[in-house]
Every structure is written in structure tokens, then in C-alpha cells.
């Protein structure tokens, strides 16, 4: 049998907004960010044509829900038409974000594209290359049935591909839609299972080969690392997988261990080294969250001068050379070295620590309308918001907890006689 090439993609979420990339200067290329999901699809379509694949399979969540206008559908249909012009067939199942009940607009698909029914599993045979694709779309967003259980048994005379949007066995951290087991999948006798829904690349099984390609373009800080598609090559019905990285903006969460540093300057030197290491992976655009962690004598300075620290990190990012880097957020999660500030002891710090624990344990009720000290707490939240963000927005509970910790560190140091802080 001749070599057969299939491109497996999933979770494109076309025109889904990116969350967390707040412009902080006039040079942020808003258009690059706004159109990242579209650009990633264009790149993967170009790859499909250049690699001379015979089939593209899309394992759900091509869209991100209802279109804001028809331009989203027109763009996707035009990309499918380019594949049609190149003689490449396309198979699509709908997932939870683009289920029939969610995507209310629909345009006529080009003749190369088969959209699987949501009423029952079906088989679509691509006779030219001897492939049978088995799949079923979601009718409703919240689809909890084991769809794979009803998939037909594979045809022994063809290459069999199962196309499924699933949480698998629910252990991969996503909504528990269309759960299945490896035994379910193996029982069908397919050569390859093309899965979607989980946004990280994962090989579930080698025999048969069961793969999540991850999403095509990360959209927030929870979707870190390189993203893209899987090029699946069948030789004598035996599949092998090659990853193709096509994301336009790569998200990264850098946890920077500053244990042992003695100043903000030392922390920033270490930060620059780590950012350089991250951007060496080869992407052109990065969105990075920097989180300072570890026990350091600079803890109080880092916390007290958070705005200064964030500005310095952004300056570093702008001067790395090569890749464009945006700092999504700077988080300070450091602690003071043991013994420097003991929030568990009997002194001033210990008393402050006990109040801190009480406040943090009571965060849900602090937001309640019947809390006896609601006016003071509301004022505190607003003042912390203004001080921390500079724009006066209300903090969420996580940010309020961080602010309380900052206040405790500073107050304990001042009352304990350690004096004011120097950013350096």
C-alpha cells in the first residue's frame, strides 16, 4: 500500500479572544494577537498542501461558539475551499464549543468536506486513498454519553480512523464530555484515533495510536507551550506521528526561583537569564507570565515594590532581541527565609500572622453583604485594587489574599524594627 498522509487538528476555536494580554505600550501588535487563531489555521492549511496530505481531520471545536458575524464562517469556509482546490478531503466532528445547539449560523461547505451527523455514529469512506473515517458530532454542548461505545467496528480492508471529541477517561483536567476508555477504543479495531477536547498534546496509546494534538493556538496562560497539529503518516496501515508547531503567539508561565537572592536587581538578573532561555525555543511571539517564587531576604522589597518590579520585567522583555515578548502578568509568590519573619511565633509577626490567617480563611464571607465590617473591607479591597493595578478595578479573592499577605509582610517588618525597604 502507498504511503498515506493525514493531518490531525483539533480545538481551533476560530476567532476566540485571547485573555490576559492587556496592552501596556503603543507597540503591541493588536492585529497579530486578535487574528492569531486565523493565522494558525492558514499556516496549517499551507502545510497540508505542501506536505501533500490526502486528508485533514478536525476533532471538534473548530469554532468557539456562536459567530459574532458571518465573517468567521466565511473565513473558515474559504480555508476549506483552498484544501478542496488542492484535492485534499476534510472530515469534521462538532465538539462542545461548536455543537449543533451552539453554532446557530452555518454556511454551505465545499464538496471536499464531510461534517459528521450528531444523531448517530457514521462512517465516511475516502475511496481514493482507502481510508474509513468513523465519527459523530455533538448535538448538545453538554454531551455526557460515551459516544465511542456506539462507533462501528473497523473495516479490515481499509485504514480506519476514529474521529472523536472526548475527555477520554476524565483524568486530563477538562470538562467530562463524551467519556470513554482505552478498552472502548481498542475494541473497534481502528488504526488511529484522532481525538480532540484536551488542549495539551498527549499520546494515550501506541497500540492503537490514540492522540490528542492539543489546540492549534494557545489563548490564555492555562494553554502554555508550543501548539499545533499532528502529521500522521500511514505505511502499510502503521501510523507514525510528527508534530507541526503552528501557533502564532506562544504562552509561557515562568516560575522564577529567586531563593538566595538579596535584592530586586539580583532577581531581575536571574529573570533576564530565564526569559532568554524561554525565547530560545524558536517562536516569534511570546506571552509570558513571570512568577517569582522561593525564600529570599528580598521578599519584602519584591512585594512592596511590585509595580516597579513589573515595569522592570517588561523593560527586560522588550530588550531580549529576536522574539517579541509581552508580559501577561508579574506575580510575587516569594517568602521570607525561615527565621526572618516568623508568622507563627509569639512576637509582633506572630500576631500579625494569626490575623492574616483569619482574614484569608474568611475571604468568602468578606465579600458577603451582611459582613459587619463590610464598609471597611470594601474600602480596603478598592484601595488595594488601585495600589496594585493602578486602574482602580476590584480585586478578586486570589488577588485580595495576595494583597493581605503583602500588607502583613510590610507591617511586620516595620513594627519589628526592620525599617523601610529599598528596591535595591
N, C-alpha and C positions, 0 to 999 in steps of 0.2 A: 504494500500500500504506500502511496506517495505521502510525503510529509504534509500534514495539515496544521495550519496556524490559526489560533483563536485568541482574540483579545478580550479579557475579562475585566470589566469595570463595575463599580457599584457606588451608591451613595454620593452622587454628584451634587445634589441639592442646588441645581442651577438657579442663580440669582439670589441665593441665600445671603443675607448680610453678614459681614464679619463683625464679631462683637469684641470690644475691648481696645480696638485700635483708634484711640482718640488723637486727632492731630494736635501736635504741640508746637509746630512751627509751620511756616508757609511753604516748606519744601516737600511736604508729604504728598506723594503722587496719589491723590484720592482715586483717580480713574483706574490705576493699577489695582488698588485694593478692591474697589467696587466691582470690577469686572473679572476678578480672579477666577471664579468658578467657570465663567465662559471661556476665558483664555485656556484654562486647563483642559476643557473639552476640545477646543480647537487643536491643541497640541497632541492630544491622544488620537484624534481623527487623522491628523497628518501622519502620526506614527503607524496607524493601521494601514494607511495607503502605502507608505514607504516600506513597511515590513511585509507587504503583500499578504495580509491575513485574509482568510476566506470568510470569517465570521466574527462579529462582535456580539458579546452577550452582556447585558446590563441587568444586574441583580437587584433592582429596586431603588427607589428614592432618586430617580432621575431629576425630579422636581422637588421643591421644598414646600409643597402645599399649593394652595390656590395662587394662580398668577395674579400679579398686580395689574398686568395688561397683557395683551396678546403678543407683545414683543418677545416675551420669554419663550412661548411656544413656537413663534416664527424662527427664533434663533436655533432652537434645538432641531426643528424640522429641517432647516437648511443644512445643519451638520449631518443629519441622517441622509439627506439628499446627496451630499458630497460622497458619502460611503456608497450610496446607490450608483452614482456615476462611475465609481471605481470597481463596481461589480462585487461589493462586499455586503453580505447578508447581515441583518441585525435582529437579535431576539431580546425582548424586554419583558420583565415582570414588574408589576407595580408593588411598592412596599408600603410601609405605614404612612410615610410622608406624602406619597402620591397615589394613595388608594383611590379606587373609583369614587368613593364617597367624599374624598378630599379635593381632588383636582376636578373642578367643575367645568373648566374650559378644555376643549380638545380640538386639535386640528387633524386634517387628513394626513396620514403617514405615507411616506413614499413606498413604492412596491417592494423594496428590499426588506422592509421592517415588519416583523411579526410581534404583535402585542398579545401576550397570553391572557386567556379568559380568567375571570375571577370566580366563576361558578363551579369549576372543577379542574383538576389537572388535565393537561393535554400534551400531545406530542407533535412537534413540528420537525419535519424531515427536510434537511438541506441535501437534496439528491446529488447535486453536483460534486459534493465532497464526502458524501457518505456519513453525515452527522445527523443524529436524532437528538433534539433538544426537548427536555421534559420540564414543564413549569406550570405555575399557577400564580396569578396576581392576587393582591389583597382586594377584597370588596370593601372592607371597613378598616379604618386606621388601627383600631384595637382588635387585632386578629390573634386569638389565643389558641386556636386549633392547631394540631400537628398536621400541617398540610402535606409534609413529605410522606406520611403514612399511606396516603392515597395515590401517590405517584405510581405510574405503571412500571412494570418490570422492563429492563432494558432489552433492546433488540440485539441479539448476538451477532448479527451481520453488519452492524453499524457502530461508529463511535457514539457513545451515549454520554450526554452532558445533562446533569440536573441543575436547573436554574431556580434558586430559592432565596427568598428574603427571610432570615430567621435569626433568632437569638442563640441558636444551637441548643445547648442544654442549660442556658441561663447563667453560666458561670463567667461570662465575658463582660459583665457590667453594663448591659443595655436592656431596654425595655423587653419584657418576656414575651415577645410576639413570635408566633409560629414555632414554638419549641420543638426540638427533635433530638434524637440520639444518634450516635455513630452507628449503632446496630441498625437503626431505621435506614440510614443512608446506604450502608453496606448491602442490605438485603435487596436493593434494587438492581444490583449488577451494573452500575454505571462506571464509566472510565474516569469521569471528573465531575466533581460537584462545585459549581460556581455559586458561592454564597454572597450575600450582602446583609447589611444592617449593622454589623460590628465595624467601627471606624478605624480599627488598627489591623495591620497586616497579620494574618495568622494562618499557619498550616495546621489544620486539625488532624489530618491523617495523611499518610503516604500511600496507603493501600486500602481503598481507592484514594486518590489525591483529592482532598477536601480543603478548599482555600477561601478565606476572606481576603480580598485585595486591599481592604481599608478604603477610606474615602479618597476621592480624587484630589480634593483640595481642603486642607485644614481651615476651619472657620473661627476657632477661638482657642484659648490657652489649654483647653482639655484635649485638643487634637494636635499633639506635638509630633515632631519628627517628619521625615520625608514621606510624601504621599504620592500615589499614582495608580498604575494599572498593572495587570499581570498578562504577560505574553505567554500563552500556553502552546507548546509545540507537541503534536502527536506523531510519533513514529511507530508504526505497527501497533497502533492504539495505545501506546505507552506515553503518557503525558509528562512533560517537564515544564517547569515554570521559571520565567525570568521577570524580575520586577522592572518596571519602567517608571521612573520618577518624573511626574509632570506638574507638580504643584508650583504655583507662581509665587506664593508667599508661604514660607515655612515657619511654623510656630515652634518655639522652644521655651522650656521652663528651666532656667539655670539656677540650681541651688548652690550658692557660693559659700563654701565653708571658710569662715574667717577666724576660726579658732586660733588663738595665739597672736593675732594682730593687735597692735597697740594704738592705732589711730585710724581716722577716716581715710587719710592719704594712703596708708598701707592697704586698707580694704579696697580702695579704688585701683591700686596697682594690681592686686590679685584679680579684681573684676575685669580689668582690661585683658589680662592673660587668658582668662576663661572665655571671654567673648571672642577673642581671636581664635581660640581652639574651636568654638562652635561654628563660626562662619567659614572655617576651612572645609566644611563638608560639601561645599560646591554650589549651593543655591545662590540666586542673585538677590533675593529679598527675604529678610527675616523679621519676624515679630517676636520679641523676646521678653519674658518676664524674668526679672532678676530678683532672687530671694536670698538675702543674707542670713546665714544660719551659723550656729556654733557658739561656744562660750568665749567671750573676749572682753578684755578690760575696756575696749572701745564701745561696748554695748550701749551705755547711756548716751554717749555722743552720737552714735548712729541713730538712736531713737529720737533724741532731742533735735537733731538736725536733718530730719527725714526729707524735707523739701530741698535743702541744699544737696543732700546725697542723691536724690532723684535727678536734679539738674546736672550734677557731675557725671552720673551714669549716662545720661542722654548725650552729653558732650563727648564722652568716650565713644559711644556708639556711632556718632557722626564722623569720627576721625579714625575709624578702623581701616579704611581703604578697601576698595573692591566692592563687596556686597553692601547693599543698602539695608540699614538696620533701624527698626523702630522699637523703642522700649515700651511694651504694653503696660508694664507696672513695675514699680520697685517696692519690694516687701522686706521689712526688717523683722526677722524671727529669731534674733540672737538672744543670748542670755549673758548675764554677768558670770564670771568664773565663781566656782564654789568658794564661799567664804567672803567674797567681796560684798555681796548684799544677800544676807540670809533672810528670806521672807518667811522662814519657819521658826525663827528664834524668838527670844523674849524682848529684844530691843525695839527701836523705832521701826526698823524694816519689817520685823516680825508682825507688829501690829498692823502696819500698812498692808502686809501680805494677807492677813486674815480678812481685812475689809475688802481687798481685791477679790479674793476667792468668793466672798459672799455676793459681791456685785456681779461677778461673772456667772455664778451659778443661778442668779436671779434675772438674767437678761430677758427671758421671755416675759416675765411679769413687769419688767421695767418699761416694756412697750405697751402695757395694758392701760386702758383709760381710767381704771379705778385705783391705780397705784397712788398711795398717799403723798408721794413726793414727785408726782408727775410734772409739775411746772419746772422744778429744778432739774429733773432728769432730761426733760425736753430741751431746756436751755443748754445743758451740758452736751447733749448729742449735737445740737446745732453749732455750738462753739467748736467742738472737736471737728465737725464737718468742715467748717470754714478754715480752721487752722491746718487740717490735714490735706484738704484738696484745693483750698484757695477759691472755691466757687460756691461754697455755702450749701451744697447738696446734703441731704440727710444720709447719715451713715447707716449701713446695715449692721446686724448684730455682730458679725465677724469683725468688721472694722471698728465698731464701738469697743469690743473686747480688746483689740489691739491698742486703741487709744487709752483705755483704762490701764493697761499694762505699762504703756509709755509714761503715763502720769505717775504711776506707782514708783517706777524706776527713778524718775527725776526727783519726786518728793522725798523718797527715802534717802537718796544721795545728798540732797540739800540739808535735810534735817539731821542726817548722820554726820554732817561736817565735812562732806567731800567737796563742797564748793560748787561753783558753776562749771559749765562744760565748755571746752574748747573744741571746735570742729576738727582741729588737727592734733 
